[in-house]
Amino acid sequence: MTTVTGYIVPVEEFRDFVVRCSKSVGIAEDHADSLAEMVVSADYRGHYSHGLKNLERYLICVRKGIISRSGKPEVVKQTAATALVDGHKLLGPVVGNFCMDLAMEKAKAAGVGIVSVRGSNHYGMAALYGLRALKHGMIGIALTNTSPGMAPTRGKENVLGTNPICVAAPGTDGDSFLLDMATSAVAYGKAINAKRIGVTIPEGWAVDKDGQNITDPNFVYGMLPLGGVESTSGYKGYGLAMMVEIFCGILSGSNYGHHIISVSDQINKEANLGQCFIAINPDAFEDGFSERMSELLNYCRALEPVEGENEVLVAGDPERKHMEKCEKQGGILYHPEQMKQANSIAASCNVEPMKVLKTLMK
């Protein structure tokens, strides 16, 4: 019996789909473009936990007025190198783009710019903001707190979020270091995607309500910190998650830690997430930054790989490979369950569904 194994959707078609869904619920055109950029970039780069999967959630929040359809973030206070911004419950990517641009503007003048934000929403893939800095030859750092989904080492209660960290640094000829990582073992969305498509998750990703390691995504209560349990240095991931809270929630005065409402509650109440964006201008330091960066990247890539592996990678390489794969196949590959979700979103927005370039069968 022949079955469908996947669908390939052209990148531009997916972008147009996100824009028309966004406009259908009243999102301003420029805000719709920012949302589309984030959602499409995530799936195109292989981070399916931050793309199409979250689109319906954003649209529901906008419909209910939990997320604002239009407007502009407000600079509450600032110095030559710092700023505090109120996101006024706008879409996370709209707030994030505004704040990274502001951080870069300050870095051009002062060498560094640090912007801490309150009143924001889920901003999607952290790498998006690092990439924004790279386009201007700057080092970019993006941090955000998230809903509690991880228990402190030795604890049972979820207190901290997966609190991702992005650090981007430019090399030569378009090369770069681009780290985008959760401070949990993996992003929560990966467990959700596993549940949706009916596969197990690796041991060391998540725990049940009793704090026990599980591989069945149907019983996930929380994610383990980066490193796993205490004996495998999970306390380091716990410490990094707390560090993110310092720069995001504590510094900005947004909700933080146990004060942040759950993801499910965020379709009924304002999230008030905290975020931090840092831009560093390499020109304010020793000349030749990009050349030294590329020399280190290429040295690591040229190392002899261990048995069973073909190559050594650096942060950002897996995403480049995924984008190359998308280009070769003519678009982004989606599982049938993901397409079912996309078609459901189209119906709820009363817009045309995504046009599929190719249906894969076996």
N, C-alpha and C positions, 0 to 999 in steps of 0.2 A: 504493500500500500504506500502510495506517495504522500508525504507529509511536508508541510511548510516548515522550514528551519529558520527562516529569517527574511527580513526585508531591507533593501538598501534605499535610503532616502538621500537625495542630493543635499548638500549643505545649505545652498541658497533656498531650496524649497522648505527645509526645516525652519530657516530663519523667517521666511515669509509667513509660515504657519504660526509661529510664536507672535509675530507682529499682529496678524489679523485676529488672533485670539485675544491679545492684549487690548487692542482697540475696541473689540466687541464689548468689553466690560468698562470702557471709558477711560482707559489709561492714556495719558498724553502721548503724542507721537514720539517725542524725544525720549520719554521714559520707556516706551515700548521698545525702542531701538536698543536702549541700554539693557533691558531685560533679555531681549533676543540675543544680544552679543554674549551675555553670560551663559544662558542656557545652551546655546549652540556650541560655544567654545568648550564647555564642559564635556559634552558627548563627543565632539570632534577630537578632543584630546584623550578620550578614553575614560573620563571620569563620569560614568553613567549615574553615579550616586548624586550628582549635582546638576543634571540637565533636565531632560524631559520628565524624569521622575518627580520633580518638584513643581512643575509648571501649574498643575491643577491647584495645588495648595496656594500659590501666589494669587491666582485668579479668584479663588474663593474669598481670600482675605480682602482683596480689592472690592469685590462685590458687597461685602459686609461692612466696608468702611474701616476695617482694621488696619489696612494699608492705604495710604493716600494715593489718589489717581494722578495728582499733579502737585506742583509746588517746588520749593528749593530749600536745601539745607541752610541752616543759619549759623554763622560764626558768632559764638557767644562771647568769647574773649580770645585775645591773641597777643603774641609777642613777635619779634622778628623771626623766630625759629619754631614757634609752637602755636597751636590753636585748639580750642575746645569748640566742637560743633554739635548742634542739635539737629538730628536727622528728620525731625517732625514726622515720624512714622511713614516715611517714603519707602519705596522699593529699595532693598539693600544695594543692588548694583548702582542705582542712581546716587545714593549716599556715598558708596565706596568710590565711584569715579570722581565725584566732587572733592572728596577728601584727599585722595591720592594726588589729584591735580593741585590742590592747595599745598600739600606737603612738598611737591616738586617745585612749585613757585617759590616757596620759602628756601628750599635747598639751593636754588639757583643764586639766591642773594646771600644766604647765611652758611651754605655748605651742608646744612641738614635741616629737615623739616619734620616735625612730629605733630600729628593731628589725632586727638582722642575724641571719640564720638559717643553720644548717647542718643536715645530715641530712634535707633535704627532697626532694621529687620534682617532676616536671613540674607546674606549677601552672596551665597552660592560658592563657586569655586574661588578659593583664595588666590590662586595663581593669576586670575584675571587682572588683579591690581599690581602684581609683580610685573606682569607683561606690560602693563601701562607705563611703568617706570623704565623698563628696558628700552622702550621705543624712544626715550629721551636720554639714553646713555647713563641712566642712574641706577643705583642700588635701590631696590624697593622691598619693603617689609610690610606685610599685612597680617593682622591678628584679629580674631573675633571670639567672643564668648558665645556659647550655645546653650540650649536647654540641657538640664542635668541628665546625663546618660551614662555616667561613669562614677563608680564608687572610689573613694580614696583607698589606697593600699591599707589592708586590714579592716576596711569598713564594708558594710552591706548596702547602705543607702546611697543612691545616686545623688551626688552633690555637685559635681563639676560636669561641664560639657566635654565634647570631644575636642573643643578649643584648638582649631587648626592654626598652623604657622606657615607663612610663605616668606621665603627669602629669595630674591632674584638678583643676579649680578651679571653685568654685560661682559662678554668676551669680544673677540674680533670677528669680523665677517658674519655677523648675525648669530654667532654662537653665544651660549649663556649657561650659567648655573641657575636652575629654577627648581627650588625645593618647595613642595606643597604637601604638607603632612598633617595628619591629625595627631593630637597628643594621646589619643587612644590607640589601641592596636591597629584599628582601621576605622574609617568613617562609618557612622551608624547606618547610613544609606546603603552600604554594601550588604548588610544583614537583611535590610528591607528588600533589596533587589533579589537576594537569594531566596527569600520567602516567596516573592512574587513568581519567580520562574521555577520554583520547586526543587531547589538543590540544597545540599547541606553546606555548612560553613566550616572552615578549618578550626581545629582545637586551638585555643589561645586568643580567639577573637572576642568571645562574649561569655556572659554568665547568666544564670537564671536568678529567680528572686531569692534563692538561698546562697547566692554567691558562688555557685558551682560552675565549672567549665562545661559548656554545651556545644554541640555541633548542629542541633536542630534549630533553625531560625525562627520556628514558631513559638519558642519558649524564651526568646531573648528578653532579659530584663535590663541589662546594661552592658556596655563594652568594657573590656579590660583596659587598663592604662597601657601605653606603649611600653613594651618589655614584658607584659603579662603579669604574672604573680610576683610576689616579693622576691622569691628565690631566683627569678630570672630578671631582676632589676626593674620591676614594674613601678617601683617608687620614683624612678626617674621620669616616667611619663606623667605620673601624678604631680611631680614637682613642676614639670613644664606646663601642665594645664593650669596650675595655680599661678605661674608666672604670667601666662596670657591674661588671666583675670586681673592681675595688677595693672597691666597696661590698658585693658579695655574697661571692665566694669568698675574697678576701684578708682582709677584715675579720672574717669569721665563722669561718675555719678549715675551711671545707668544701673539696671538690675545686674546682679552678679550671683554666681554660684547658686545656692539653694533658693535665692529670691527670683530666679528666672522661671517663668512658667513653662509647662511642658509644650512640646510641639503640637499636640492635639488641642491644647487650650489656646494656642496662638491663632486659631481660626475664630475665636470669640473675644479675645482680649489683646491689647497692644503688647508686643513682645518687649519693647524698650531694651534692645540688645546694645552692648557696648563693643566698640571696635577701635583699632589703632592702626594708623598708616604712617609709615616712616619712609622718607626719601633721603638718600645720601648722595651728594654730588662728588664723584671720584676726583673731579678736577680740583677740589679743595685739598686734596692730599697728594701723595707722590705721583708724578707722571708715570704713564705706562700701565695703569691698572688693568685695562682690557687685555693687554698682551700677557701680563702675568697670569690673569685669570684663565685665558685660553691655554697657556702652557701647562698649568696644573690639570685642567680638564683633559687635555690630550695625553698627558703623561699617564693619567689613570686609565684612560681608554686603551692605551697601548700595552697595558700590563698583560701578562700571560694569565688567561682565565684558569680556574680550577677545573679538574676533570669533570666532564659532563656539561660544561658551559661553553658557549661560543665566543663570548666577549664580556668585557667589563664595561659597565655603564656608569654615567654620572646623572645626578638629578636633572630631569628634563628630557633625557634620552628616550625613556619609554613612551612619553607623550609624542615626541617627534616621530617615532616609529608608527604609532597609531595613526597620526595624521597622514603619513605617507601611505599607509594601508588604505585609509579612506579615499585618498586621491586616486589610487590605483583601481579601486573597486567602484569609483564614481559617487561615493557618498558614505553616510554613516550606517552601519549595520545594526538593525534592531531585532530583538527577539519577538515572536508573535504576541506574547503577553504585553510587551511594551507598545506594540502597534495597536493592540486592543485598547490600551489606556489612551493613546493619542486620538483614536477615533471617538472614544467616549468624550474627551475634552472638546473635540470639534463639534460633536452633537450638542453638548451643553452650552457652547458659545454660538451655535447656529452659524458656523463657518465651514468652508470647504475643508475636508480632511487633507492630510499630507498626501502628495502624489508620490507613489513608489516608483523608483527607477527599475528595480529588479526584484523578483521574488525568488528566493533560494529554496530548492526542493531536494528531497532525498528519497 
